[in-house]
Amino acid sequence: MDLALDLDEDVPFCIWSQVAEVRGRGNEVIPVANNLTFYVVVVKPDFPVSTRKLMRQVTLENLGPRPDHQLVINGLTQNNYDQVVAGMGNVLEAVTARQYPEILRLKQKLLQFGADGAAMSGSGPTVYGLCASESRAKHVLNSMRGFCQEVYLCQPYYLAE
């Protein structure tokens, strides 16, 4: 875990291979029990976002609303998809979208085509939408292909403990 943290603050979570809550600088990884089934449509625009440059622009005043991560955790542990969707969000989305408004356009398209919730991932530019059913997710996927070249359909996979 220490070696992973030396590489980047996101790496400990990435090697954990389980749904987890991450605290601190990425060094506290707490497993979250989850068997909830849903689908994720991932949309990656063809422009890069420099996390380093973006973070230089971040102030408390320009961050977006704080998502309710406890609502997401409760939804996952209680198999309540609606809670997961209600709690999702990304505080960096407002900062990144000011410089790259295409992010908000893609997010809006995900919702328009049927995703139950949508948000930017990390510092961007990738956005994703959640769908409760595979058929809805496939519809969203096919609809988004007209707006972005890289569009993927994923389903979370949970390793047995």
PASEBA-1860 file (N, C-alpha, C; in nm, 3 decimals):
! residues 161
1> MDLALDLD> 0.083/-0.119/0.000/0.000/0.000/0.000/0.087/0.125/0.000 ~ 0.197/0.124/0.077/0.286/0.240/0.081/0.352/0.265/-0.054 ~ 0.395/0.158/-0.119/0.456/0.171/-0.251/0.354/0.227/-0.351 ~ 0.232/0.177/-0.345/0.126/0.225/-0.434/0.099/0.373/-0.411 ~ 0.098/0.413/-0.286/0.073/0.553/-0.252/0.186/0.643/-0.301 ~ 0.308/0.592/-0.304/0.421/0.669/-0.357/0.402/0.699/-0.506 ~ 0.335/0.610/-0.578/0.313/0.630/-0.721/0.208/0.739/-0.745 ~ 0.096/0.730/-0.676/-0.013/0.827/-0.690/-0.118/0.796/-0.585
9> EDVPFCIW> -0.195/0.895/-0.548/-0.296/0.876/-0.443/-0.411/0.786/-0.486 ~ -0.432/0.767/-0.617/-0.540/0.680/-0.666/-0.500/0.533/-0.674 ~ -0.370/0.505/-0.672/-0.322/0.369/-0.697/-0.365/0.268/-0.590 ~ -0.361/0.300/-0.460/-0.404/0.199/-0.362/-0.546/0.148/-0.389 ~ -0.638/0.236/-0.423/-0.773/0.192/-0.455/-0.774/0.104/-0.579 ~ -0.699/0.142/-0.680/-0.700/0.067/-0.806/-0.648/-0.076/-0.789 ~ -0.555/-0.098/-0.697/-0.505/-0.235/-0.678/-0.588/-0.313/-0.577 ~ -0.680/-0.246/-0.511/-0.764/-0.310/-0.410/-0.860/-0.410/-0.472
17> SQVAEVRG> -0.912/-0.381/-0.591/-1.001/-0.469/-0.667/-1.133/-0.500/-0.598 ~ -1.181/-0.408/-0.519/-1.311/-0.423/-0.455/-1.376/-0.287/-0.443 ~ -1.508/-0.287/-0.427/-1.576/-0.162/-0.398/-1.527/-0.116/-0.262 ~ -1.489/0.010/-0.252/-1.432/0.058/-0.127/-1.453/0.208/-0.113 ~ -1.451/0.252/0.010/-1.447/0.394/0.043/-1.300/0.428/0.069 ~ -1.255/0.539/0.013/-1.115/0.577/0.028/-1.110/0.709/0.105 ~ -1.023/0.712/0.204/-1.008/0.831/0.288/-0.862/0.872/0.293 ~ -0.838/0.986/0.356/-0.702/1.034/0.372/-0.644/1.073/0.238
25> RGNEVIPV> -0.519/1.041/0.218/-0.451/1.068/0.090/-0.462/0.949/-0.005 ~ -0.556/0.861/0.023/-0.570/0.741/-0.058/-0.516/0.620/0.016 ~ -0.467/0.643/0.137/-0.404/0.535/0.213/-0.502/0.457/0.299 ~ -0.623/0.507/0.320/-0.723/0.435/0.398/-0.828/0.381/0.302 ~ -0.824/0.252/0.276/-0.917/0.187/0.185/-1.006/0.095/0.268 ~ -1.135/0.128/0.272/-1.231/0.056/0.356/-1.329/-0.019/0.265 ~ -1.330/-0.152/0.268/-1.420/-0.229/0.182/-1.567/-0.194/0.209 ~ -1.647/-0.196/0.101/-1.791/-0.172/0.110/-1.860/-0.296/0.055
33> ANNLTFYV> -1.941/-0.360/0.139/-2.016/-0.478/0.095/-2.114/-0.436/-0.012 ~ -2.118/-0.511/-0.123/-2.205/-0.471/-0.232/-2.230/-0.587/-0.327 ~ -2.356/-0.607/-0.361/-2.394/-0.702/-0.464/-2.492/-0.640/-0.563 ~ -2.501/-0.508/-0.561/-2.596/-0.437/-0.644/-2.558/-0.450/-0.792 ~ -2.655/-0.480/-0.875/-2.632/-0.492/-1.018/-2.678/-0.365/-1.088 ~ -2.590/-0.306/-1.168/-2.625/-0.192/-1.252/-2.522/-0.185/-1.364 ~ -2.542/-0.093/-1.456/-2.457/-0.080/-1.574/-2.404/0.062/-1.584 ~ -2.284/0.074/-1.638/-2.217/0.203/-1.649/-2.180/0.228/-1.795
41> VVVKPDFP> -2.226/0.340/-1.848/-2.187/0.383/-1.982/-2.078/0.488/-1.963 ~ -1.960/0.459/-2.015/-1.842/0.546/-1.999/-1.817/0.617/-2.132 ~ -1.803/0.749/-2.126/-1.782/0.830/-2.245/-1.652/0.908/-2.228 ~ -1.557/0.885/-2.319/-1.427/0.951/-2.309/-1.407/1.045/-2.428 ~ -1.419/1.176/-2.403/-1.396/1.272/-2.511/-1.252/1.264/-2.562 ~ -1.228/1.320/-2.680/-1.096/1.308/-2.742/-1.003/1.424/-2.707 ~ -1.021/1.486/-2.592/-0.929/1.591/-2.547/-0.880/1.556/-2.407 ~ -0.756/1.591/-2.377/-0.701/1.560/-2.244/-0.732/1.671/-2.144
49> VSTRKLMR> -0.733/1.633/-2.018/-0.741/1.730/-1.909/-0.619/1.706/-1.820 ~ -0.543/1.809/-1.797/-0.428/1.798/-1.709/-0.475/1.815/-1.564 ~ -0.467/1.708/-1.487/-0.507/1.715/-1.347/-0.423/1.817/-1.272 ~ -0.295/1.820/-1.300/-0.205/1.914/-1.234/-0.249/2.059/-1.258 ~ -0.276/2.093/-1.385/-0.320/2.229/-1.418/-0.457/2.259/-1.357 ~ -0.544/2.161/-1.361/-0.678/2.179/-1.306/-0.672/2.207/-1.156 ~ -0.590/2.130/-1.086/-0.583/2.145/-0.940/-0.528/2.281/-0.899 ~ -0.451/2.344/-0.985/-0.401/2.479/-0.956/-0.514/2.582/-0.959
57> QVTLENLG> -0.623/2.548/-1.026/-0.736/2.640/-1.038/-0.841/2.621/-0.929 ~ -0.828/2.515/-0.850/-0.930/2.481/-0.752/-0.921/2.572/-0.630 ~ -1.037/2.627/-0.594/-1.053/2.700/-0.468/-1.181/2.649/-0.402 ~ -1.199/2.675/-0.277/-1.322/2.634/-0.210/-1.444/2.699/-0.274 ~ -1.425/2.820/-0.328/-1.536/2.893/-0.387/-1.581/2.837/-0.522 ~ -1.490/2.777/-0.598/-1.531/2.732/-0.732/-1.559/2.582/-0.741 ~ -1.552/2.511/-0.630/-1.588/2.370/-0.631/-1.739/2.356/-0.643 ~ -1.782/2.248/-0.705/-1.925/2.220/-0.716/-1.977/2.165/-0.585
65> PRPDHQLV> -2.107/2.132/-0.582/-2.166/2.076/-0.460/-2.102/1.943/-0.424 ~ -2.087/1.922/-0.296/-2.026/1.799/-0.247/-2.126/1.684/-0.258 ~ -2.088/1.576/-0.325/-2.179/1.461/-0.335/-2.196/1.394/-0.199 ~ -2.304/1.321/-0.184/-2.331/1.252/-0.058/-2.276/1.111/-0.067 ~ -2.146/1.097/-0.040/-2.084/0.965/-0.056/-2.142/0.863/0.042 ~ -2.191/0.909/0.157/-2.251/0.815/0.252/-2.381/0.757/0.196 ~ -2.455/0.838/0.120/-2.575/0.789/0.054/-2.540/0.681/-0.048 ~ -2.430/0.701/-0.121/-2.384/0.600/-0.218/-2.346/0.471/-0.144
73> INGLTQNN> -2.269/0.484/-0.037/-2.228/0.366/0.040/-2.349/0.293/0.096 ~ -2.443/0.368/0.152/-2.565/0.305/0.205/-2.642/0.235/0.094 ~ -2.652/0.299/-0.022/-2.722/0.238/-0.135/-2.656/0.108/-0.179 ~ -2.524/0.107/-0.181/-2.452/-0.014/-0.220/-2.471/-0.125/-0.118 ~ -2.457/-0.092/0.010/-2.467/-0.196/0.113/-2.610/-0.245/0.133 ~ -2.708/-0.160/0.100/-2.849/-0.198/0.118/-2.917/-0.235/-0.014 ~ -2.836/-0.252/-0.120/-2.889/-0.286/-0.253/-2.998/-0.190/-0.297 ~ -2.973/-0.060/-0.279/-3.069/0.042/-0.315/-3.010/0.131/-0.424
81> YDQVVAGM> -3.039/0.097/-0.548/-2.985/0.166/-0.664/-3.020/0.316/-0.664 ~ -3.144/0.348/-0.626/-3.187/0.488/-0.626/-3.103/0.573/-0.531 ~ -3.062/0.518/-0.419/-2.974/0.591/-0.327/-2.837/0.616/-0.390 ~ -2.786/0.517/-0.460/-2.657/0.533/-0.527/-2.664/0.649/-0.626 ~ -2.768/0.651/-0.708/-2.785/0.756/-0.807/-2.802/0.892/-0.739 ~ -2.881/0.896/-0.634/-2.907/1.023/-0.564/-2.781/1.081/-0.501 ~ -2.688/0.997/-0.463/-2.568/1.044/-0.395/-2.450/1.074/-0.486 ~ -2.459/1.040/-0.614/-2.343/1.056/-0.702/-2.318/1.202/-0.738
89> GNVLEAVT> -2.193/1.231/-0.768/-2.153/1.365/-0.807/-2.002/1.377/-0.805 ~ -1.952/1.497/-0.836/-1.808/1.519/-0.842/-1.782/1.668/-0.820 ~ -1.712/1.702/-0.713/-1.687/1.843/-0.680/-1.600/1.911/-0.785 ~ -1.519/1.836/-0.858/-1.431/1.896/-0.959/-1.502/1.924/-1.091 ~ -1.620/1.871/-1.108/-1.691/1.886/-1.235/-1.711/2.033/-1.272 ~ -1.749/2.115/-1.177/-1.773/2.258/-1.206/-1.645/2.327/-1.254 ~ -1.533/2.292/-1.193/-1.405/2.354/-1.229/-1.363/2.311/-1.369 ~ -1.366/2.181/-1.396/-1.324/2.128/-1.525/-1.418/2.174/-1.637
97> ARQYPEIL> -1.548/2.173/-1.609/-1.646/2.209/-1.712/-1.638/2.356/-1.751 ~ -1.586/2.441/-1.663/-1.568/2.581/-1.701/-1.470/2.592/-1.817 ~ -1.369/2.510/-1.814/-1.267/2.511/-1.919/-1.307/2.422/-2.038 ~ -1.383/2.317/-2.009/-1.423/2.220/-2.112/-1.574/2.198/-2.105 ~ -1.656/2.289/-2.160/-1.801/2.277/-2.151/-1.857/2.152/-2.218 ~ -1.779/2.087/-2.303/-1.822/1.963/-2.368/-1.857/1.856/-2.263 ~ -1.792/1.862/-2.148/-1.820/1.765/-2.041/-1.966/1.774/-1.998 ~ -2.016/1.895/-1.978/-2.156/1.911/-1.938/-2.251/1.871/-2.050
105> RLKQKLLQ> -2.212/1.896/-2.174/-2.296/1.856/-2.288/-2.308/1.703/-2.294 ~ -2.196/1.634/-2.276/-2.200/1.487/-2.278/-2.279/1.432/-2.160 ~ -2.262/1.492/-2.046/-2.338/1.450/-1.927/-2.488/1.467/-1.952 ~ -2.526/1.581/-2.010/-2.667/1.606/-2.040/-2.721/1.506/-2.141 ~ -2.640/1.471/-2.239/-2.681/1.371/-2.340/-2.703/1.234/-2.275 ~ -2.614/1.196/-2.184/-2.633/1.068/-2.113/-2.770/1.065/-2.045 ~ -2.803/1.173/-1.977/-2.932/1.181/-1.908/-3.048/1.183/-2.008 ~ -3.032/1.260/-2.114/-3.136/1.270/-2.217/-3.165/1.134/-2.280
113> FGADGAAM> -3.062/1.053/-2.300/-3.081/0.924/-2.364/-3.122/0.814/-2.267 ~ -3.134/0.846/-2.137/-3.192/0.749/-2.045/-3.109/0.707/-1.926 ~ -2.988/0.759/-1.910/-2.912/0.725/-1.789/-2.986/0.780/-1.668 ~ -2.984/0.708/-1.559/-3.052/0.751/-1.437/-2.975/0.860/-1.363 ~ -2.845/0.861/-1.381/-2.759/0.962/-1.321/-2.634/0.971/-1.405 ~ -2.566/1.086/-1.399/-2.443/1.103/-1.476/-2.351/1.198/-1.402 ~ -2.222/1.178/-1.419/-2.122/1.264/-1.354/-1.990/1.252/-1.430 ~ -1.903/1.346/-1.405/-1.768/1.340/-1.456/-1.688/1.246/-1.366
121> SGSGPTVY> -1.594/1.176/-1.422/-1.508/1.087/-1.345/-1.376/1.157/-1.314 ~ -1.334/1.152/-1.190/-1.206/1.211/-1.151/-1.200/1.357/-1.186 ~ -1.089/1.398/-1.248/-1.073/1.537/-1.289/-1.114/1.557/-1.435 ~ -1.170/1.451/-1.497/-1.218/1.461/-1.633/-1.112/1.418/-1.733 ~ -1.147/1.416/-1.858/-1.272/1.459/-1.919/-1.378/1.348/-1.926 ~ -1.346/1.227/-1.882/-1.440/1.115/-1.895/-1.564/1.140/-1.810 ~ -1.679/1.109/-1.868/-1.806/1.115/-1.796/-1.870/0.977/-1.803 ~ -1.962/0.951/-1.711/-2.028/0.821/-1.709/-2.173/0.838/-1.668
129> GLCASESR> -2.252/0.742/-1.709/-2.392/0.738/-1.670/-2.426/0.602/-1.614 ~ -2.514/0.600/-1.516/-2.559/0.474/-1.456/-2.697/0.437/-1.508 ~ -2.715/0.308/-1.533/-2.843/0.255/-1.579/-2.875/0.130/-1.498 ~ -3.002/0.115/-1.462/-3.043/-0.001/-1.383/-3.055/-0.126/-1.469 ~ -3.087/-0.110/-1.598/-3.106/-0.228/-1.682/-3.006/-0.230/-1.797 ~ -2.976/-0.350/-1.842/-2.883/-0.367/-1.953/-2.941/-0.310/-2.082 ~ -3.071/-0.330/-2.104/-3.131/-0.280/-2.228/-3.127/-0.127/-2.233 ~ -3.151/-0.061/-2.122/-3.142/0.086/-2.118/-2.998/0.129/-2.140
137> AKHVLNSM> -2.904/0.060/-2.078/-2.762/0.094/-2.093/-2.718/0.079/-2.239 ~ -2.764/-0.025/-2.308/-2.730/-0.044/-2.449/-2.788/0.067/-2.536 ~ -2.910/0.112/-2.501/-2.971/0.223/-2.574/-2.887/0.351/-2.555 ~ -2.848/0.378/-2.431/-2.765/0.496/-2.402/-2.632/0.486/-2.476 ~ -2.570/0.369/-2.469/-2.442/0.345/-2.538/-2.453/0.377/-2.687 ~ -2.551/0.320/-2.753/-2.567/0.340/-2.897/-2.599/0.486/-2.930 ~ -2.675/0.552/-2.847/-2.709/0.692/-2.869/-2.587/0.781/-2.852 ~ -2.502/0.751/-2.756/-2.384/0.833/-2.728/-2.277/0.819/-2.835
145> RGFCQEVY> -2.279/0.709/-2.909/-2.177/0.688/-3.013/-2.182/0.796/-3.120 ~ -2.293/0.864/-3.135/-2.302/0.973/-3.231/-2.237/1.101/-3.182 ~ -2.200/1.105/-3.054/-2.145/1.227/-2.996/-1.999/1.213/-2.952 ~ -1.952/1.091/-2.945/-1.816/1.068/-2.898/-1.768/0.935/-2.954 ~ -1.641/0.929/-2.993/-1.587/0.808/-3.054/-1.566/0.696/-2.952 ~ -1.518/0.731/-2.834/-1.491/0.629/-2.732/-1.605/0.623/-2.631 ~ -1.689/0.520/-2.645/-1.802/0.498/-2.556/-1.802/0.350/-2.521 ~ -1.814/0.321/-2.393/-1.803/0.182/-2.346/-1.919/0.148/-2.252
153> LCQPYYLA> -1.956/0.022/-2.251/-2.056/-0.029/-2.157/-1.986/-0.122/-2.061 ~ -2.003/-0.096/-1.934/-1.937/-0.176/-1.829/-2.039/-0.220/-1.727 ~ -2.007/-0.326/-1.660/-2.087/-0.370/-1.545/-1.990/-0.398/-1.432 ~ -2.013/-0.340/-1.316/-1.921/-0.367/-1.204/-1.912/-0.517/-1.176 ~ -1.793/-0.559/-1.151/-1.766/-0.700/-1.119/-1.712/-0.706/-0.977 ~ -1.770/-0.789/-0.898/-1.733/-0.795/-0.758/-1.661/-0.925/-0.727 ~ -1.540/-0.913/-0.676/-1.462/-1.031/-0.637/-1.517/-1.087/-0.508 ~ -1.521/-1.217/-0.497/-1.562/-1.280/-0.371/-1.456/-1.252/-0.266
161> E> -1.502/-1.229/-0.145/-1.406/-1.200/-0.037/-1.335/-1.326/0.009
END
